[in-house]
Amino acid sequence: MAWGAVFLSLQMSWHPQYRSSKFRHVYGKAASKDKCYDCVPITRNVHDNHFCAVNPSFIAVVTECAGGGAFLVIPIKQTGKLDPHYPKVCGHKGNVLDIKWNPFNDFVIASCSEDATVKIWDIPYQLLKRNITTPKKELLGHARRVGLIEWHPTADNILFSSGYDYKIMIWNLDVKDTVLSKPVKILDAHKDVVLSMSFNTDGSLLATACRDKKIRVIDPRAGTVLQEGSYKSHRVNKVLFLGNMKKLFSTGTSLWNNRQIALWDQNNLSVPLLEEDLDGSSGLLFPIYDSDTHMLYVVGKGDGNIRYYEISPEKPYLNYLTEYRSPLPQKGIGMMPKRGLDVAACEIFRFYKLIPTKSLIEPISMIVPRRSESYQEDIYPLTAAAQPALTAQEWLNGVNKGPLLVSLRPGSEAVNSPPQFLEPEPFTKATDLSQQQGGGGRVLLEDKQKPREIEDVRKWPKVEEKLPKNEQMCLSNGFDVFECPPPKTENELLQMFYRQQEEIRRLRELLIQRDVQIKQLELELRNLCTDTGNY
């Protein structure tokens, strides 16, 4: 019996029944109505795209527009009802099919359209007062409509576009010309429409899903297909690189038209490592991967569900956590970059859900439940910065570099904090101040474009220097108590309570440590007096 018990315990130690994970209890929390964007005329286009792009400054959403294509750019803090006459970005002659913010400049956005063009737009620092109709650059290379665009993840001003002419074009925007008709490279490896594009971490490889049911891994600079695979029982729609794990994740449909997910070895696309049917719904599945937390989100188009998993390098690879459910179906989804998250609330991801039936954009926060309100280092590893690691020419010359990394800790110099958008004047100053606090390369980048605004901002720290020392130290647990608004909801009140509890606990620990030090010093003094008395 004793040997049997030992054997059983050994078996259990090799195969633990419960998997330890920091993210096992992550839950989704929809924003209150006053934190949503209401009365937004969301596009009714049936194209399978996100139709929404988000950064810490703006939310952009494709909208309905007579006689052409347009999208809205709304300051991220401007929640509530949208003015029906709110200005649009409207320069396309056909429906806008995809929009993407430049990852290294919060004021530059790219759009592509059924009119076979790609346009690059400068968004002004001030609140929009009139329609923007003139783009910064126009890319004229595709013969048919352009369905997808992607910015390179580490190189500045490199943009990929994919059209219904079956071609993927690579554009170098680091030139003075406003109209570009010749891409630096054309990838002509596909025999049908490209449905999805995804880069690996350093942008040296591109994965594509095509309507011919094949997944390809391509070297974009050489134009060669490194891997190609099609699996009969999995009709692929979307494909995604899983960071540096050497794996691909795809969503699609089975032979029986069930929604399906699959995991692949990027060096062998003949057979998936894992294949799983999810349900019988007809809507597309959008896969979204967070390489910092190794969490994978699967968002269903046409339903209100967001499933989420944790990826591990060993079998079973895909560990299902749980599902966020909502009765309101989503048409598209936007994702906030990590630098725009609320680390005080232990928020590890944020979606912006498009609900056209209610003309509503609803933020959904993914939260790790933690009692402490202090910065949680273990759930916020270093993340990609808003600065490029390479110039466009360096990447085109064959150089590869991973993204520059920064900490999300409040007060960390390398991170750009989201600006406050209230009135036209403070809008400019707050934006630029946040850029300056961001440090790194962002201020230099904006310095070239907006010298007057930056000059105004540089006057701000001088005002702060005049403050008395005691006023500058009004920080509570890493937060400026003067900037922190009073709690409006029960949840905010609870957060404030937990934050104060953590502060009290920390102060008590400090007091206990001081008491111990005082007692030690008293003992040392007494011993010293005794020793001198003996002599």
PyMOL commands that set and color helices and strands:
alter all, ss='L'
color gray80, all
select helices_A, chain A and resi 2-14+33-35+338-340+343-345+356-358+377-379+392-396+424-438+442-449+451-458+460-465+469-472+490-534
alter helices_A, ss='H'
color red, helices_A
select strands_A, chain A and resi 27-30+37-38+52-54+58-63+69-75+80-81+89-92+96-101+108-113+118-122+137-139+146-151+158-163+168-172+179-180+185-187+194-199+206-210+215-219+224-229+235-241+247-253+259-265+274-279+285-290+295-300+306-311+318-324+332-335+347-355+360-367+383-384+405-406+475-476+479-480
alter strands_A, ss='S'
color yellow, strands_A
deselect
rebuild
show_as cartoon
